[in-house]
Amino acid sequence: GGVCYLLRPTFEAIRRIEQQLNMGFFLFAQKLFEGALTHEQLAVIVSHCAYAASACSSASESFIRESMPETPPEEVQFALKRMIAQIMETLNVRD
């Protein structure tokens, strides 16, 4: 097991993810569902969304990213796919 994080995909977090990954939301969402993101790219998504959720805590983005290797990539992908699917549903995006 790894560390448990609350993820909050705010617009600011998504903007930062897009900047750092150098790809738009829909492209990184597509790559996530295809299983084509690296562990480092998954860590970028988790760190920005967890940092947004922990704005009142002392957890830094670098601390969050450093603890990512403890979590199996499959668990990270599963959680992120659920989060992205909820965003797509909210945006009313259809396949």
N, C-alpha and C positions, 0 to 999 in steps of 0.2 A: 504494500500500500504506500501511498504517497501522502501529500498534504491536501487538505480539503479547502477549496476556495469558492467564494460566492462570486459569480461573474455578472457584471452589469455592462451590457454592450451599449453604452451611451453613444450619442453622435460623435462626441469628442474622441472616445475610445476607438470608434470605427474609423474616424478620420486619421488618427495616429497609426492605426494598423495599416490602412491603405498607403500612407506615406512610407512607413518602414518596410512594407513588403513590396512597394512599388507596383501595386496592382489594385484595381477597384474592388469594391465589396462583392459584386456578383462573380468576378473572376476568382477571388480567393474562396468564396463559398462553393463554386463549382469544383475547384481543385480539392477542397476539403472532402466533398462528397465522392470524388473520384479516388480519394486516398493518395493524392499526389502532392501533399504538403510535407515538407521535411519536419523533423522534430523541432528544429529551431524556429520554423515558421509557426508551428503550433504554439510554441512558447511565447512568440510575439503576441499572438491573439489572446492567449490566456493572461499574459502579464498586463496588457492594456485593459482588458475587461475586469480583471481582479483588482487592479489598481483603482479603477473607477468606482468599484464597489466598496473599496476600503479607504475612501478618501479621508475618513475620520481615524483610520488606524495608522500605525507606524510602519506597516509593510511597504517597502519600496518596490518599484518595478524590477530592479536588479535582484532583490531578494527573492521575489516571486519567480523570476526567470531561473535563478540558480537552483531552486528547489524542484524545478520541472523534471530533471532527469530521474527523480525518484518515482515518477508516475509513468506507468506503462503507456506507450503511445496509443494503444487501442482504447484505453479508458478516456484519454484526452480527446481523441477523435469522436467518441460516442457522445461525450458531454457537449463538445462544440457543435456537432451535427444537430443535436436537440436545440441548442441555443439559436443557431442559424435558421433552422426550420421555423422556430417561433417568430423570428424577425421577418422571414419571408411571408409567413402567414399574416403578420401584422401589416406588412406592406401590400398584402393581397396579391402576391406574386404566384402565378400558376406555372406548372411545368410546361 
